[in-house]
Amino acid sequence: MNDIRTRQDLGVRLRDHRLRAGLTQRQLADLTTVSVRAIRNLEQGKVPSPRPDTVRLLADGLRLGPTQRETLLDAVRRRPGTADHPGEQGCGPTPWLARGPLIGRDAEVAALTDLLAQPGGRLVSVVGIGGVGKSHLAAEAVRRAAADGTRVLWRARGEEIPVDELADRVPGETTVLVLDDAETAGSADRLGALMRARPRLRVLVTACAPCGVPGEQILRLAPLPVPAPGAESAPELLAQVPSVRLLCAHIRADNPLFRLDDSDAAVVAELCRRLDGLPRALEFAGGWALVRSLAELLAEVERSPFGLTAPPMTAAPSRDLMVRLRRTLGRLNPAGVSFLATVAHDYRSWSVAEAATAVGTSGADAAVIVFTLVTYGLVRPESPGADEPRFSVLNHVRHLYADARREPRRWGATVMHRTGPEDRVRTVAVGES
């Protein structure tokens, strides 16, 4: 009975703070990494063991003062046995402590959660271009798994823990091992051995390319949808576009009074388009809005989408997007690089048949290359489900190729990449115009 009262007390306090702040559950979710469902369950007292870190995230989003924060956390501490969830133990940092909203990914979260729950979902890879939000999506999915009692281990790129040694650290219980920002080249054999040794282990990989293990389930993560041409004429509808929602959320983090209206709708819409709806790029733009006008930011992005580097005092490397993009380009074979260089000339969408004609290759060969480009996230589908699918090259990719053509000496007309754990590097010529 005391346990139920404690849960109800936490729910009432959380709801009161949210209503006082004038926020809906969706708006509070946008300001934190906590899902709408989790907020609703907490407010209704349906969470048996609320995690302190989740409540801290909500307190951050509500901008509670020290006294209010401690009062809210005290309702969690009074629960007998409340501690960090066992899913938060393991190797590497706990991903659910990441700040920033997860916006416009409801369908992807549901799809990833379903893949991990399927009997055949022992290895699931979230693949896409750097900055598209793979780690954030994985964090949300495993947060839900941990809430259901699944143990989660998280290994980030750069941690000195070989994959084959992780077998000794995985208990017999059902476990999800997250390999975040993994180098997948040459990892298939080690991952296969690890999964054979631990039948109850599920592996979730985030990377720029699939692992190539038999039975691997692949979720291709595309950038957030961007405004359609003319969408700025209706700001209230524009505000519902996922990329616009995310950019506005980052702007409001430093300027809570910001509201999208007729005066800035066109600028915000064009920023989202030119930044490809990439969450990391939108985060950079939103951060710089603290000291620069939206018009200034757009002028910078019109010169180059790479012009907005990470703002000061942020965790992301300054040139993160360009470095990751060049790493992905380095995975292409010469035919893929040449194909991409040709279609990157035009901002308009194209079909596989049109691209094959422009490049001078067969439709079958072009389809193979486009499939690869979409998987790597260098090209985005423009009309899913249409009779004739159409695609377009990301603005970031088009600008990088344009720079390479204008300044071949600066770029060396090459793209270099790591081919495997031996750190061998090979050079791929950038296709000429």
C-alpha positions in Angstrom: 0.0 0.0 0.0 2.8 2.4 0.9 4.4 1.5 -2.5 1.3 2.5 -4.4 1.0 5.8 -2.4 4.6 6.6 -3.3 4.0 6.0 -7.0 0.9 8.1 -6.9 2.7 10.9 -5.0 5.4 11.0 -7.7 2.8 11.0 -10.5 0.8 13.9 -8.9 3.9 16.0 -8.4 5.2 15.4 -11.9 1.8 16.3 -13.5 1.5 19.4 -11.3 4.9 20.6 -12.4 4.2 19.9 -16.1 0.9 21.8 -16.0 2.4 24.7 -14.2 5.0 24.9 -16.9 2.3 25.0 -19.5 3.5 21.9 -21.3 1.7 18.9 -22.8 3.1 15.4 -22.4 4.3 15.6 -26.0 6.0 19.0 -25.5 7.8 17.6 -22.3 8.9 14.6 -24.3 10.3 16.8 -27.0 12.4 18.7 -24.4 13.8 15.5 -22.9 14.8 11.9 -24.0 11.8 10.5 -22.2 8.9 9.1 -24.3 5.3 10.3 -24.1 4.3 6.8 -22.9 6.9 6.8 -20.1 5.7 10.3 -18.9 2.0 9.1 -19.0 2.8 6.0 -17.1 4.8 7.9 -14.5 2.0 10.4 -14.0 -0.6 7.6 -13.7 1.6 5.8 -11.1 2.0 2.7 -13.3 5.8 2.5 -13.1 6.8 0.0 -10.3 10.4 1.2 -10.1 10.9 4.7 -11.5 14.5 5.3 -12.4 16.2 8.4 -10.7 17.9 9.3 -14.0 14.5 9.4 -15.8 13.1 11.7 -13.2 16.3 13.9 -13.4 15.8 14.3 -17.2 12.2 15.3 -16.6 13.3 17.8 -13.9 15.7 19.3 -16.5 13.0 19.6 -19.1 10.7 21.3 -16.6 13.5 23.6 -15.5 12.8 22.9 -11.8 14.6 24.8 -9.1 16.8 22.9 -6.6 14.1 22.6 -4.0 11.4 21.4 -6.4 13.9 18.9 -8.0 14.8 17.4 -4.6 11.2 17.1 -3.7 10.5 15.2 -6.9 13.5 13.0 -6.5 12.6 12.3 -2.9 9.4 10.6 -4.0 11.6 8.2 -6.0 14.1 7.6 -3.2 11.4 6.6 -0.7 10.6 3.6 -2.8 12.2 0.5 -1.2 15.0 -0.9 -3.2 14.9 1.9 -5.8 18.3 2.2 -7.5 19.7 2.4 -11.0 18.0 -0.2 -13.1 20.2 -3.3 -13.7 19.9 -2.5 -17.4 22.0 0.6 -16.8 25.0 -1.5 -15.8 27.6 -2.7 -18.3 30.4 -1.5 -20.4 30.5 2.1 -21.6 28.3 5.1 -20.9 24.6 4.7 -20.2 22.9 6.0 -23.4 19.7 7.1 -21.7 21.6 10.0 -20.0 22.0 11.7 -23.4 20.4 15.1 -23.6 18.2 16.3 -26.4 14.8 15.5 -27.8 14.0 12.5 -30.0 11.5 14.0 -32.4 9.8 12.6 -35.5 11.0 9.0 -34.9 8.0 7.3 -33.5 7.7 4.9 -36.4 11.4 4.1 -36.3 11.4 3.5 -32.6 8.4 1.1 -33.0 10.1 -0.7 -35.9 13.4 -1.1 -34.0 11.6 -2.3 -30.8 9.7 -4.9 -32.9 12.9 -6.1 -34.6 14.6 -6.6 -31.3 11.6 -8.5 -29.9 11.3 -10.9 -32.9 12.7 -14.4 -32.5 15.0 -13.8 -35.5 16.1 -10.4 -34.3 19.3 -11.5 -32.6 21.4 -9.0 -34.6 19.8 -5.7 -35.6 21.9 -3.0 -37.3 20.7 0.6 -37.5 22.6 2.1 -40.5 22.8 5.6 -42.0 24.9 8.6 -42.5 26.7 10.2 -39.6 24.6 12.7 -37.7 21.3 11.1 -38.6 20.5 10.0 -35.0 21.4 6.3 -35.0 22.7 6.3 -31.4 19.7 8.3 -30.1 17.3 5.9 -31.7 19.2 2.9 -30.2 19.1 4.6 -26.8 15.4 5.0 -26.9 14.8 1.4 -28.0 17.1 -0.1 -25.3 15.6 2.3 -22.7 12.3 0.6 -23.3 13.9 -2.9 -23.2 15.5 -2.0 -19.9 12.2 -0.9 -18.5 10.9 -4.4 -19.2 13.7 -6.0 -17.3 16.2 -6.7 -20.1 19.8 -6.2 -19.2 21.6 -3.8 -21.5 25.3 -3.5 -22.1 26.6 -0.5 -24.1 29.9 -0.3 -25.9 30.9 3.0 -27.7 33.4 3.4 -30.4 36.9 3.8 -29.1 36.4 1.7 -25.9 39.3 -0.8 -25.6 37.1 -3.9 -25.2 37.4 -6.4 -28.1 34.1 -7.9 -29.1 35.3 -11.5 -28.5 36.0 -10.7 -24.8 32.5 -9.4 -24.3 31.3 -13.0 -24.3 32.8 -13.4 -20.8 30.9 -10.4 -19.5 27.4 -11.3 -20.8 25.3 -13.2 -18.2 23.0 -16.1 -19.0 19.9 -13.9 -18.8 18.4 -12.1 -21.8 20.8 -9.3 -22.7 20.9 -6.6 -25.4 24.5 -5.7 -26.3 24.7 -2.3 -28.1 27.8 -1.7 -30.2 27.4 2.0 -30.9 29.2 3.7 -33.8 30.8 0.4 -34.6 33.4 -0.3 -37.3 31.7 -3.1 -39.1 34.4 -4.0 -41.5 35.9 -7.4 -40.6 33.5 -7.9 -37.6 31.2 -10.5 -39.1 33.2 -13.6 -37.8 33.6 -12.2 -34.3 30.0 -11.2 -34.0 28.8 -14.6 -35.2 31.1 -16.4 -32.7 29.8 -14.2 -29.9 26.2 -14.9 -30.7 26.8 -18.6 -31.0 28.4 -18.7 -27.6 25.5 -16.8 -26.0 22.1 -18.0 -27.4 20.2 -15.4 -25.3 22.2 -12.5 -26.4 20.8 -9.9 -28.8 23.1 -7.4 -30.5 22.1 -4.0 -31.6 24.7 -2.2 -33.9 24.7 1.4 -35.0 27.1 2.0 -37.9 27.4 3.5 -41.3 27.2 0.1 -43.0 25.7 -3.3 -42.3 27.8 -6.0 -40.5 27.3 -8.7 -43.2 26.4 -11.4 -40.7 23.8 -14.0 -41.9 20.4 -13.3 -40.4 21.2 -9.6 -39.8 18.1 -7.4 -39.6 18.8 -3.9 -41.1 17.0 -0.7 -40.3 18.0 2.1 -42.7 17.7 5.4 -40.9 17.0 8.3 -43.2 17.2 12.0 -42.2 14.0 13.6 -40.8 11.4 14.7 -43.4 11.9 18.3 -44.5 9.2 20.9 -45.5 7.7 20.5 -48.9 8.0 23.5 -51.3 5.6 26.2 -50.2 5.0 24.7 -46.7 6.1 28.0 -45.1 2.9 29.6 -46.2 1.1 27.8 -43.3 3.3 28.1 -40.1 0.9 26.1 -38.0 1.3 23.1 -40.4 5.0 23.8 -40.9 5.5 23.5 -37.2 4.4 19.8 -37.4 7.1 18.8 -39.9 9.6 16.6 -37.9 12.8 18.5 -38.9 11.1 21.8 -38.1 10.0 20.5 -34.7 13.5 19.4 -33.9 15.1 22.7 -35.0 12.6 24.7 -33.0 13.1 22.6 -29.9 16.8 23.2 -30.0 16.2 27.0 -30.5 13.8 27.0 -27.5 16.3 25.3 -25.3 18.2 28.6 -25.2 15.3 30.9 -26.0 12.1 29.5 -24.3 10.1 32.4 -25.8 10.8 31.4 -29.4 7.6 30.7 -31.4 7.5 29.9 -35.1 5.4 32.5 -37.0 5.0 34.2 -40.4 8.1 36.3 -39.8 10.6 33.4 -39.7 8.7 30.4 -41.2 10.4 30.8 -44.6 13.9 30.9 -43.1 13.3 28.0 -40.7 11.9 25.9 -43.6 14.9 26.6 -45.9 17.3 25.8 -43.0 15.8 22.4 -42.6 15.9 21.7 -46.3 19.5 22.8 -46.8 20.6 20.9 -43.7 18.9 17.7 -45.1 16.8 17.2 -41.9 20.0 15.8 -40.3 19.4 15.9 -36.5 23.1 16.7 -35.7 23.1 19.6 -38.2 19.8 20.9 -36.9 21.3 20.7 -33.4 24.2 22.8 -34.4 22.0 25.4 -36.1 19.7 25.6 -33.0 22.7 26.1 -30.7 24.1 29.0 -32.8 20.7 30.7 -32.8 21.6 31.9 -29.3 24.0 34.5 -30.7 23.1 34.7 -34.4 19.9 35.5 -36.3 18.2 32.8 -38.3 18.8 34.9 -41.4 22.6 34.8 -40.7 22.5 31.1 -40.1 20.7 30.5 -43.4 23.2 32.7 -45.3 26.0 30.6 -43.8 24.3 27.3 -44.7 23.6 28.6 -48.3 27.3 28.9 -48.7 27.9 25.4 -47.3 25.9 23.1 -45.1 29.2 22.4 -43.3 29.5 26.0 -42.4 27.8 25.5 -39.1 30.2 23.5 -36.9 29.5 22.5 -33.4 28.9 25.5 -31.1 31.4 26.0 -28.2 31.1 23.9 -25.1 29.3 21.0 -26.8 30.3 17.4 -26.8 30.3 16.9 -30.6 33.6 17.4 -32.5 33.6 20.6 -34.5 34.0 18.9 -38.0 32.0 15.8 -37.0 29.6 15.8 -40.0 32.3 16.2 -42.7 34.6 13.6 -41.1 31.8 11.0 -40.9 30.6 11.8 -44.4 34.0 11.3 -45.9 34.3 8.0 -43.9 31.1 6.8 -45.5 32.1 7.9 -49.0 35.3 5.9 -48.6 33.3 2.7 -48.4 32.1 3.1 -52.0 33.8 1.2 -54.8 35.0 3.3 -57.8 31.7 2.6 -59.7 29.7 3.9 -56.8 31.9 7.0 -56.4 31.6 7.8 -60.1 27.8 7.3 -60.1 27.4 9.5 -57.1 29.6 12.2 -58.6 27.3 12.3 -61.7 23.9 12.4 -59.9 25.3 14.9 -57.3 25.4 17.6 -60.0 21.6 18.1 -59.7 19.5 18.9 -56.7 16.3 17.5 -58.4 15.0 14.0 -57.8 15.7 11.2 -60.3 14.7 7.6 -60.9 17.0 4.6 -61.3 16.3 4.6 -65.0 17.1 8.3 -65.4 20.3 7.9 -63.4 21.4 4.9 -65.4 21.0 6.9 -68.6 23.0 9.8 -67.2 25.8 7.6 -66.0 25.8 5.3 -69.0 25.2 2.0 -67.2 22.6 -0.6 -67.2 19.4 -0.3 -65.1 20.4 -3.4 -63.2 23.8 -2.1 -62.3 22.3 1.3 -61.4 19.8 -0.3 -59.1 22.6 -2.1 -57.2 24.5 1.2 -56.7 21.4 3.1 -55.7 20.5 0.4 -53.2 24.0 0.8 -51.6 23.7 4.6 -51.6 20.4 4.5 -49.9 21.7 2.0 -47.3 24.6 4.3 -46.5 22.3 7.3 -46.3 24.0 9.3 -49.0 20.8 9.3 -51.1 17.3 9.6 -49.7 14.0 8.2 -51.2 11.7 11.0 -52.3 8.6 9.1 -53.0 8.3 5.8 -51.0 5.6 3.6 -52.4 5.3 5.4 -55.8 5.0 3.5 -59.0 8.5 4.7 -59.9 10.6 5.4 -56.8 12.6 8.6 -57.0 15.7 9.7 -55.1 17.8 12.7 -54.4 21.4 13.3 -53.2 21.7 14.9 -49.8 22.7 18.6 -49.9 25.8 17.8 -47.7 27.0 15.2 -50.3 26.4 17.5 -53.3 28.4 20.3 -51.6 31.3 18.0 -50.8 31.5 16.9 -54.4 31.2 20.4 -55.6 34.1 21.5 -53.4 36.2 18.6 -54.6 35.6 19.7 -58.2 36.4 23.3 -57.5 39.4 22.7 -55.3 41.0 19.4 -56.3 44.3 20.3 -54.7 42.6 20.9 -51.3 40.8 17.6 -51.4 43.5 15.7 -53.3 40.7 14.3 -55.5 40.5 11.3 -53.2 38.5 9.9 -50.4 40.3 7.7 -47.9 38.8 5.2 -45.5 39.6 2.4 -43.1 39.0 -1.0 -44.5 39.3 -3.1 -41.4 40.8 -3.6 -38.0 44.3 -3.5 -39.4 43.8 0.2 -40.2 44.7 -0.2 -43.8 43.8 2.7 -46.0 42.9 2.7 -49.7 42.3 5.6 -52.0 39.2 6.0 -54.2 39.2 8.6 -56.9 36.5 11.1 -56.8 34.6 11.1 -60.1 35.3 14.1 -62.3 32.6 16.2 -63.9 
